[in-house]
Amino acid sequence: MPSKEGSATSGWLLAIVGLLGAVLGAAITGGFNYLTHTGDIDAKMIELSVGILRAQPTPETVPLREWAIDVIDKRAQFKFNAAQRAALLKKELPFTPGAFGGWESGMRPPLSYEVPNIQSPPSR
Protein backbone atom coordinates (compact mmCIF):
# COMPACT_ATOMS: atom_id res chain seq x y z
CA MET A 1 0.00 0.00 0.00
CA PRO A 2 1.50 3.39 -1.04
CA SER A 3 2.11 5.94 1.64
CA LYS A 4 0.33 9.28 1.69
CA GLU A 5 3.65 11.07 1.61
CA GLY A 6 4.69 9.41 -1.70
CA SER A 7 1.38 10.18 -3.44
CA ALA A 8 1.49 13.83 -2.31
CA THR A 9 4.99 14.21 -3.72
CA SER A 10 4.02 12.66 -7.05
CA GLY A 11 0.92 14.91 -7.18
CA TRP A 12 3.06 18.04 -6.78
CA LEU A 13 5.54 16.75 -9.32
CA LEU A 14 2.75 16.09 -11.81
CA ALA A 15 1.32 19.61 -11.25
CA ILE A 16 4.73 21.25 -11.77
CA VAL A 17 5.42 19.24 -14.94
CA GLY A 18 1.96 20.13 -16.27
CA LEU A 19 2.50 23.82 -15.53
CA LEU A 20 5.92 23.82 -17.19
CA GLY A 21 4.47 22.04 -20.22
CA ALA A 22 1.73 24.66 -20.57
CA VAL A 23 4.18 27.56 -20.26
CA LEU A 24 6.63 25.97 -22.70
CA GLY A 25 3.85 25.21 -25.21
CA ALA A 26 2.59 28.80 -25.06
CA ALA A 27 6.13 30.17 -25.53
CA ILE A 28 6.81 27.95 -28.55
CA THR A 29 3.46 28.82 -30.14
CA GLY A 30 4.06 32.55 -29.58
CA GLY A 31 7.55 32.29 -31.07
CA PHE A 32 6.31 30.58 -34.22
CA ASN A 33 3.49 33.13 -34.54
CA TYR A 34 5.94 36.02 -34.25
CA LEU A 35 8.33 34.56 -36.82
CA THR A 36 5.50 33.81 -39.25
CA HIS A 37 4.01 37.30 -39.15
CA THR A 38 7.27 39.25 -39.24
CA GLY A 39 7.40 38.77 -43.01
CA ASP A 40 3.81 40.03 -43.33
CA ILE A 41 4.66 43.23 -41.49
CA ASP A 42 7.78 43.75 -43.63
CA ALA A 43 5.74 43.33 -46.82
CA LYS A 44 3.12 45.86 -45.69
CA MET A 45 5.79 48.40 -44.69
CA ILE A 46 7.52 48.02 -48.07
CA GLU A 47 4.18 48.41 -49.86
CA LEU A 48 3.48 51.60 -47.90
CA SER A 49 6.95 52.96 -48.68
CA VAL A 50 6.62 52.28 -52.41
CA GLY A 51 3.25 54.06 -52.37
CA ILE A 52 4.89 57.11 -50.81
CA LEU A 53 7.69 57.09 -53.38
CA ARG A 54 5.18 56.91 -56.27
CA ALA A 55 3.71 60.29 -55.30
CA GLN A 56 5.00 63.53 -56.75
CA PRO A 57 7.73 64.86 -54.43
CA THR A 58 7.25 68.24 -52.78
CA PRO A 59 9.45 70.07 -50.26
CA GLU A 60 6.97 69.09 -47.52
CA THR A 61 7.23 65.37 -48.31
CA VAL A 62 11.06 65.12 -48.30
CA PRO A 63 11.21 63.76 -44.70
CA LEU A 64 8.49 61.23 -45.50
CA ARG A 65 10.31 60.13 -48.66
CA GLU A 66 13.56 59.76 -46.66
CA TRP A 67 11.67 57.58 -44.17
CA ALA A 68 10.26 55.44 -47.02
CA ILE A 69 13.75 54.93 -48.49
CA ASP A 70 15.09 53.96 -45.05
CA VAL A 71 12.23 51.46 -44.59
CA ILE A 72 13.03 49.80 -47.92
CA ASP A 73 16.73 49.74 -46.94
CA LYS A 74 15.93 47.98 -43.68
CA ARG A 75 12.90 45.79 -44.44
CA ALA A 76 13.76 44.70 -48.01
CA GLN A 77 17.46 44.46 -47.17
CA PHE A 78 18.26 46.49 -50.27
CA LYS A 79 20.79 49.29 -49.92
CA PHE A 80 20.39 52.33 -52.15
CA ASN A 81 23.56 54.17 -53.14
CA ALA A 82 23.80 57.97 -52.89
CA ALA A 83 22.73 58.57 -56.50
CA GLN A 84 19.67 56.32 -56.14
CA ARG A 85 18.63 58.02 -52.89
CA ALA A 86 18.97 61.46 -54.49
CA ALA A 87 16.89 60.39 -57.49
CA LEU A 88 14.13 58.95 -55.28
CA LEU A 89 14.02 62.16 -53.24
CA LYS A 90 13.69 64.36 -56.34
CA LYS A 91 11.52 62.24 -58.68
CA GLU A 92 8.48 60.07 -58.27
CA LEU A 93 8.93 56.34 -58.64
CA PRO A 94 7.80 55.35 -62.15
CA PHE A 95 4.75 53.10 -62.16
CA THR A 96 2.75 51.56 -64.97
CA PRO A 97 -0.71 50.34 -63.89
CA GLY A 98 -1.20 46.68 -64.60
CA ALA A 99 2.50 46.07 -65.16
CA PHE A 100 2.47 43.20 -62.71
CA GLY A 101 -0.05 41.06 -64.56
CA GLY A 102 -3.31 41.98 -62.87
CA TRP A 103 -5.42 44.60 -61.18
CA GLU A 104 -3.33 46.21 -58.50
CA SER A 105 -4.84 47.13 -55.15
CA GLY A 106 -6.87 50.30 -55.40
CA MET A 107 -7.38 49.95 -59.15
CA ARG A 108 -10.75 49.19 -60.64
CA PRO A 109 -11.56 47.53 -63.93
CA PRO A 110 -13.12 49.77 -66.57
CA LEU A 111 -16.85 50.37 -66.10
CA SER A 112 -17.63 49.68 -69.73
CA TYR A 113 -15.98 47.71 -72.43
CA GLU A 114 -15.93 48.48 -76.11
CA VAL A 115 -17.06 45.50 -78.12
CA PRO A 116 -15.08 45.30 -81.33
CA ASN A 117 -17.05 45.17 -84.54
CA ILE A 118 -16.35 41.67 -85.72
CA GLN A 119 -17.91 40.68 -88.99
CA SER A 120 -18.75 37.08 -89.59
CA PRO A 121 -17.09 35.39 -92.52
CA PRO A 122 -19.09 35.34 -95.75
CA SER A 123 -21.37 32.34 -96.05
CA ARG A 124 -20.81 29.99 -98.93
C-alpha positions as CSV (number, residue, x, y, z in Angstrom):
1,M,0.0,0.0,0.0
2,P,1.5,3.4,-1.0
3,S,2.1,5.9,1.6
4,K,0.3,9.3,1.7
5,E,3.6,11.1,1.6
6,G,4.7,9.4,-1.7
7,S,1.4,10.2,-3.4
8,A,1.5,13.8,-2.3
9,T,5.0,14.2,-3.7
10,S,4.0,12.7,-7.0
11,G,0.9,14.9,-7.2
12,W,3.1,18.0,-6.8
13,L,5.5,16.8,-9.3
14,L,2.7,16.1,-11.8
15,A,1.3,19.6,-11.2
16,I,4.7,21.3,-11.8
17,V,5.4,19.2,-14.9
18,G,2.0,20.1,-16.3
19,L,2.5,23.8,-15.5
20,L,5.9,23.8,-17.2
21,G,4.5,22.0,-20.2
22,A,1.7,24.7,-20.6
23,V,4.2,27.6,-20.3
24,L,6.6,26.0,-22.7
25,G,3.9,25.2,-25.2
26,A,2.6,28.8,-25.1
27,A,6.1,30.2,-25.5
28,I,6.8,28.0,-28.5
29,T,3.5,28.8,-30.1
30,G,4.1,32.6,-29.6
31,G,7.6,32.3,-31.1
32,F,6.3,30.6,-34.2
33,N,3.5,33.1,-34.5
34,Y,5.9,36.0,-34.3
35,L,8.3,34.6,-36.8
36,T,5.5,33.8,-39.2
37,H,4.0,37.3,-39.1
38,T,7.3,39.3,-39.2
39,G,7.4,38.8,-43.0
40,D,3.8,40.0,-43.3
41,I,4.7,43.2,-41.5
42,D,7.8,43.7,-43.6
43,A,5.7,43.3,-46.8
44,K,3.1,45.9,-45.7
45,M,5.8,48.4,-44.7
46,I,7.5,48.0,-48.1
47,E,4.2,48.4,-49.9
48,L,3.5,51.6,-47.9
49,S,6.9,53.0,-48.7
50,V,6.6,52.3,-52.4
51,G,3.2,54.1,-52.4
52,I,4.9,57.1,-50.8
53,L,7.7,57.1,-53.4
54,R,5.2,56.9,-56.3
55,A,3.7,60.3,-55.3
56,Q,5.0,63.5,-56.8
57,P,7.7,64.9,-54.4
58,T,7.3,68.2,-52.8
59,P,9.4,70.1,-50.3
60,E,7.0,69.1,-47.5
61,T,7.2,65.4,-48.3
62,V,11.1,65.1,-48.3
63,P,11.2,63.8,-44.7
64,L,8.5,61.2,-45.5
65,R,10.3,60.1,-48.7
66,E,13.6,59.8,-46.7
67,W,11.7,57.6,-44.2
68,A,10.3,55.4,-47.0
69,I,13.7,54.9,-48.5
70,D,15.1,54.0,-45.0
71,V,12.2,51.5,-44.6
72,I,13.0,49.8,-47.9
73,D,16.7,49.7,-46.9
74,K,15.9,48.0,-43.7
75,R,12.9,45.8,-44.4
76,A,13.8,44.7,-48.0
77,Q,17.5,44.5,-47.2
78,F,18.3,46.5,-50.3
79,K,20.8,49.3,-49.9
80,F,20.4,52.3,-52.1
81,N,23.6,54.2,-53.1
82,A,23.8,58.0,-52.9
83,A,22.7,58.6,-56.5
84,Q,19.7,56.3,-56.1
85,R,18.6,58.0,-52.9
86,A,19.0,61.5,-54.5
87,A,16.9,60.4,-57.5
88,L,14.1,58.9,-55.3
89,L,14.0,62.2,-53.2
90,K,13.7,64.4,-56.3
91,K,11.5,62.2,-58.7
92,E,8.5,60.1,-58.3
93,L,8.9,56.3,-58.6
94,P,7.8,55.3,-62.1
95,F,4.8,53.1,-62.2
96,T,2.7,51.6,-65.0
97,P,-0.7,50.3,-63.9
98,G,-1.2,46.7,-64.6
99,A,2.5,46.1,-65.2
100,F,2.5,43.2,-62.7
101,G,0.0,41.1,-64.6
102,G,-3.3,42.0,-62.9
103,W,-5.4,44.6,-61.2
104,E,-3.3,46.2,-58.5
105,S,-4.8,47.1,-55.2
106,G,-6.9,50.3,-55.4
107,M,-7.4,50.0,-59.1
108,R,-10.7,49.2,-60.6
109,P,-11.6,47.5,-63.9
110,P,-13.1,49.8,-66.6
111,L,-16.8,50.4,-66.1
112,S,-17.6,49.7,-69.7
113,Y,-16.0,47.7,-72.4
114,E,-15.9,48.5,-76.1
115,V,-17.1,45.5,-78.1
116,P,-15.1,45.3,-81.3
117,N,-17.1,45.2,-84.5
118,I,-16.4,41.7,-85.7
119,Q,-17.9,40.7,-89.0
120,S,-18.8,37.1,-89.6
121,P,-17.1,35.4,-92.5
122,P,-19.1,35.3,-95.8
123,S,-21.4,32.3,-96.0
124,R,-20.8,30.0,-98.9
